[in-house]
Amino acid sequence: MITSLSIKNYALIEKLSIDFSKGFSIITGETGAGKSIILGALGLVLGKRADLTSLKNKEEKCVIEAQFEISKYGLKDFFEANDLDYEDETIIRREILPSGKSRAFINDSPVNLQELQDLSLFLIDIHSQQQTQELSDENVQFKIIDAIAGNFDSIYSYQKLLKTYKSDKSKLNGLLKKQSDSGKEQEYNTFLLNELIAAKLKSGEQEELESDFEKLNNVEIIKESIDKSLVIANEEQFGVFHNLNEIKTSLQKITAFSPEYQSLFERITSLAIEFDDVSAELQNASEKLLNDPEKLELTNQKLQLVYNLQKKHQVNSVDELIQIQSDLENAVIELGNIEEEITVLAKAIAEKTIELDKFSAAIHQNRSNGIPVLSNKLISILETLGMPNVRFKIELLPSENYFQNGKDELQFLFSANKGTDFGLLKKVASGGEMSRIMLAVKAILAQYSKLPTLIFDEIDTGVSGEIAIRMGEIMKEMSTKMQIFAITHLPQIAAKGDSHFKVFKSTIDDHTQSELKLLTREERLLEIAQMLSGSNISDAALNHAKQLLN
């Protein structure tokens, strides 16, 4: 429960510090006095977003701090999971700097807004007039039924499974689309791949083929040239080899006369040796040369195949064709694996469908058991709130669809009077009836919730007199199990509180500010009398106020 609230430099509040107690607390004040400001400040502590308009003095930071007693609410696991220091008396602080930046702390440990919002779910439920209208929303109605049915653990498990189920379904649909779109592409890729495989390409092959082709295609010219060269080299009297030997013999005779001649002799000797090697290689090349039309044709065919493939794939080398072949192999394998992936995913989806159906059936059964309990409790409370003929018709409609909370659709129908047909809440319930139904719902949920604090913001809209007294009694009864706050304009409800706070405006140095104070018994009597008769308090109003308080 919240034990204290401190506000500094927020909206019309310059500085405020107030302590709260357990039980039933009342907050009253004239319209515009600042009740919504108090709720706004509390909202910031609970993780709502802030901006510079929240600052009263734009040159100073705004600080809002709330203290909660949480020892009885089993929150140690939450603090441990979020790596926060646990304290029975936990302090949440929110700061808004003049720069517009916002900071949040739990027991002096910095936290982000999401962590603050997650913790707030275990601390306070602020019921606004907007929430009364949300009672017509199917999701809200399901939450009410599921609270009584004890479905939250089952729904949590169902939602985790549903998330993976939807993910698998999305993947499967993507694979099926890819399989459908790639049918023709797969066929064409397979054709291209087989064409490249049949070519049996090797790195460096093109250069070798082109060289072989030139040799085979010009074998006669080559042989004629080589043979002529051999004749010139080896002719007995005038051949190159004979002449080199003659030069070599002549130079050998003068080598002793000068190192220069010795060097020339050695160079001629080397030249003769080299020429002898060249001549031998020419002889070998000549002997290897054969006129082979069949080999020429095969070489030409392979070259033309390489050229055609290069043209088709718009590349200039065999290595690039080999890379394309590798890419096509991977693409064909990948598309081939799609069928296997589809089979695996389809099996997983089928298994998850069975599990989802089991969860849905259990959730449905729990709801079916809980609906009569809810209906009877609502009727019992509403009969005391001036609705003696109220009836509810709550029907679960099984569906084949998987929703976020099961497979049920819901019809939550209502009739306030005898002889009238059932209708949807938002169409047939008046504002006052909606307020009473919402109070009844909150009273019932309080029996199933461990929530420490509940704040009602003008839940008494559209009611008065004896009905207001009974609403106050219900909230008073709820306060035996949890801390209850009621922001109200009705004296009948205000008189039921254990403590009474008043929000009012004051003017200091031409500056208006909102303040909150705990009323003494005498101040409370005057406040309730004023709520009864206005600013001119009559004796009758004072006597009536005393009766309400007693």
Secondary structure, 3 states (H helix, E strand, C coil): CEEEEEEEEECCEEEEEEECCCCEEEEECCCCCCHHHHHHHHHHHCCCCCCHHHECCCCCCEEEEEEEECCCCCCHHHHHHCCCCCCCEEEEEEEECCCCCEEEEECCEEECHHHHHHHHCCCEEEECHHHHHHCCCHHHHHHHHHHHHCCHHHHHHHHHHHHHHHHHHHHHHHHHHHHHHCHHHHHHHHHHHHHHHHHCCCCCHHHHHHHHHHHHHCHHHHHHHHHHHHHHHHCCCCCHHHHHHHHHHHHHCCHHHCHHHHHHHHHHHHHHHHHHHHHHHHHHHHHHCCCCHHHHHHHHHHHHHHHHHHHHHCCCCHHHHHHHHHHHHHHHHHHHHHHHHHHHHHHHHHHHHHHHHHHHHHHHHHHHHHHHHHHHHHHHHHHCCCCCCCEEEEEEEEEEEEECCEEEEEEEEEECCCCCCCEEHHHHCCHHHHHHHHHHHHHHHHCCCCCCEEEEECCCCCCCHHHHHHHHHHHHHHCCCCEEEEECCCHHHHCCCCEEEEEEEEEECCEEEEEEEECCHHHHHHHHHHHHHCCCCCHHHHHHHHHHHC
